[in-house]
Amino acid sequence: MKITTNITNTICDLERFADERDVRQFCSTYQLDGFELLPYGENTLGVVPPDLLVGIHLAFDNCWVDFWHGNEAGVFSEYDNWETAKQVLGEDQDAMIKRYKAQLDFAEHMNAAYVVFHATDISTTETLTYKFDHSDRAVVDTCLALINAILADGDYSFYFLVENLWWAGFNLKDASLTAYLMDGIQYAKKGIMLDTGHLMHTNLEITSQAEGLAYINAVLDAHGSLCQYIKGIHLQQSLTGNYVKSLIANPPTITGTYVERMMQVYPYVFKMDEHEPFTVKGVKALIDRLSPEFLTYEFITRSREEHENYLNSQIEALALENGNIP
């Protein structure tokens, strides 16, 4: 099992490290095999040496299904006009496919062991109301069209892992839909990146880490042999059910252009999905149950100090559960 933590190629993440030597020392200190990188803008690594790049999280479009199908009403509802939508998503389906293929080619060039894809669709309004315009099946069907298009004719060596979210699309709430998704991907090295925190978000009644862990295990029980597809884990938790329930009951009003509305939504999303260490007893047993090939300590942090504190908490909890002195 390769163990990583998450990083982006943005200045706010990369400036935490002095140089390549500092990056290597960081990985050594926290017993990491490297990083899962989420590139923004150009596909660059910054100070991260290529041999420490284990996985790549593909860039993702939040709201794209209506654009893919040419549904003008849906496009205008989110983006205001075709011009803005094309600025965000590309000129058409072919442009979207080309953009994703470029990311896959970069991952192959960098010898990444896996890539991660978000199989979801979420508008700015839906983010705050949880009233989704598309069914899970409709989003998954559209994702399959895109996934198979970007993987076609590609001689890739990495795993293609689909990550669960809590919005419309792939969310692990329905084992039959999980099976449908896995069966529909026309690629041999396919699988699931289980995000533990995202799965907890599908049950707003969870109020403790222990309840969250029990819920995750129950979902896995319902999936049975489908768990074999879980090749990676994004390990994190955030207990935000009560916050989300209050938000849904009184959704804030967002106004302005698409970009302005997106900027207003981001703070709410970060409060929904905090990405903190998952430290309750039983998490190590969960990892052992799944025996994933990849384990990512995926946190949202505001500084290197906070990131290191989170890593220390997570590693200590797993070591204590394993009977080791951290």
N, C-alpha and C positions, 0 to 999 in steps of 0.2 A: 504494500500500500504506500503510495506517494502522498506525503502530507505537505500542504501548501497554505499560504494565506493570500488574501486578495490584494490587488494593487491596481491602480490606473496609471496611465502615462501622462496625467495632468501634472502641472507644476506643483500643486498643493500636496500631491503624494510623493513625487520624485525628489522634491527639495528636502524631504526628511532624511535623505541619505547624502553623505558627503561625496562618495565615489563608489566605484565597483567593489573595492575592498570592504567598505562599510556595509554594503549590501550583503556580501558573502558572510561577514561576521554576524550580521543580523540573523541570517538563515541558520548559521551554525549555533548561535545562542539558543534559538527556539526550536532546534531540531527539525527544520523545514527542508524539504527537498527543493523548494523554490516557490514560485508564485503562480497564481491564476491572474492573468492580466486582462483588464477591460480597456481596450484602446479607445481613445476619443480622438476624432480627427484623423490624422495620418497614423498609419500602422508603424509606430516606432516604440522602442523599448526604453529609451533614456539610459539611465545608469544600470538597468537590470541586464546582466549578462545573459546571452542566449541560452546557455546551458542551465540556467535557473528558471527558464520559462517552461512550465509544465502544462498549463492549460490556457486557453484563450476564451474569454467570454465574448461572444459576438455582440456587436452593437445592435440595439434593438429599436424598433419603431413602436411606439405605444399604440397608436390608432391608425390602422392601415387596411383593414379588411374591406371597408366600403370603397376605398381607393382602388384596391385590387379588382373589385367587381364593377367598378365604374358607376357606383351608386352616388349620383350627384348630391342628393339630399343629405346623405350621411356625411359626405366630404365637406359640404358647405356648413353643416352643423358644427363640425370640429374646426375646420381650417378657414372658414369664411369664404374661400374661393379656391379655384383650381390652381392659381399661381402659387399661393402659399403652400398648398399641399405638395405641389411638384418641387418646391424649394426644399421641403423637408424629406420627401419620400423618393423623389426622382421623377423623371418625365412620364414613366409608364412602368408596366410590369417588367419589361426587359431591363430597364434601368435598375430596378430594385434587385433583380436577379444578379445583374452584373456587379452591383455593390457588394452583395453577400459573397459572391464567388471570389471577389478580390480579398475579402477577409479570410476565406478558406484557403486561398492560395498562400496568403501570408502565414497562416498557421502551419501549413505543410512545409513551407520554406524554412520556418523556424523550428521544425521538428517537434511541434507541440503534440503532447500525448492525447489531448482531447480538446474539443470545442463545446461551448454551451450555447443553446438557443432558447429564447423565450417564446413559448407557444401560447400567446395571449393577445388580446386586443382590448384596449381601455382608453376611453376618451377622458377629457378633463372633467366633464360633468359626471360621468360614471364613477370616477375615482372617489367622488364625494358622496354620491347617492347610493351606490351599489345596485342601481337599477340598470341592468345591462341590455343593450339593444340586440345583441346577438347571443344565441345559445352556445353552450360549450361545444356541442357537436359542430355547429356552423363554423366556429373559429378554428377548431381542430381540422376540419375539412380544408379550409383555406390555408392553414399552416402546412398541411400535407402537400398541397399544390406547390407552395413556395419551397418547402424543404426538398422535395424530389427534383424540382427544377434546378436548385443550386448545387445539388449533389450529382446531378446527371453528368456523365462524361468526365467526372473528376476522379483521378487516380490517387485517392487520399489514403493515408495510413492511420489517421487519428480516429478516436471515438467521436461520434456525433451524439451528444447528450442533450436531451430536452429537459429543461428545468420547469418544475411546477410553480405556478403562482396562485393567487387566490382570486383572481378575476376571471372573466369569461375565457374559456379555452382549457388548457391542460392544467388541472388543479388537484388531481389524485382523489377527487371525491367519488368517482365512479370507476370501479375496476374495469367494467366493460369498455368504457371510453379509453382507458389506458391501454387495454389490449388492442383496440381499434387503431390507436395512434401508432403503437409499436408495429403492428402488422402492416400498416400503411406506408411506413418509411422504407423506401427501396434502397437500403444501404446495409451492408453486413455488420459493420461495427457501430450499431445503434444502441442507445440505452437512455437511462434516466439519470439526471442529476437531482437527487432529492434535497430540497431545501427545507430543513426542519422548521425554521421560523415561518416560512411561507405556508407550510401545511397547517401550522397552528392557527394561522389567520383565517382558515376556513371554518373555524369553530369559535365564535365570538364569546362563548360562555367560559372559555379557559381563563383561569385567574392565577394559576401557579405553574411553575416549571414542571412539577410532578404531574399535574393534570395534562399539560401539554405532551409530556412524554408518553403517558398512558394513551392519549388520543392518537399519537403517531403510531404506536404499536398496534392499536386497534385497526387503523387504516391499512397497515402492512398485513395484518391478519386477513383482512378482507381481500387483499390483492393476491394472497397465496403465492403461487409459482411465478406470478408476474414480477415479484421482487427480484428475480434473477436479472432483470433489466437494470436494476439500480447499480450503476457502476461508480457513482460518485456521490458524495454528501457535501452540501454546504451546511456546515454546522453553525447554528446561531439560534437565538430565541428572542422574542419580544412579546411581552404580555400586554397587549393593547386592545383587547376585546371591548372593555368598557369604554375606552376612548372612541373606538370606531362606532359603537352603538350610539353614543351621544352625538357623534358627527352625523350619522345617518338620520337621527331624529331631528337635527337642526342643521342641515347642510348650509355652509356659507355661500354667499352669492359671489361669483367671480365674474369679472367684466373685462372689456377691452378686446384687443386683438388676440389671435391664437397664442402668440408668444407671451403676451402679457398674462393671459389666463394660465398658461403653463407655469410661469414663474410664481403665480399665486398658489398653485396646487402643490408644488414641490414640498413646502414645509409640512403640509398635512401628510404627505406620503412618508416622509422621514419619521413622523410621529407614529404612523401606523406600523412601520417596519424598521425597528430600531437596530437590529443586528448586534445583539449583545451576547456574551458568553453563555453557553448552555451547560450549567454546572451541577444540576441535580443528579443524585445517585441514580444510575441506570442508563446514563448516556453512553458510557463505555460499552455496556451490554448491547445497546442499540447498534453501535458501530460493529461490534463483533457479530451480531445477528446477520448483518447485511454483508460483511466482509467486502467492502468496496475497494476498488482499485485506486480511488482518489478520495482524499479527505481534505476539505478546504475550511480553515477557520475563517469564516467570512464575517467581517465586522465593518461597521460604519464608525469611523473615528475622526477626531478633529486634530490630532497631533500624533507624532511618533510615540510620545510618552503614553498617551491613552491607548494606542494600538498595543504597545508592549504590556501595559497593565492588563488589557483584555486577553492577550496571549498567555500571560502568566496565570491568570485566573482559569482559563480553559485547560491549559496543560496540567496545572496542579489538580484540578478536579478529576481529570481522566486518570492521572497517576495515582491519586488516592483511592479511586474506585478499583484500580487494578492491583491495589495492595503495595504500591511502590511509595517510597519517600521522595517527594518532588525536590 
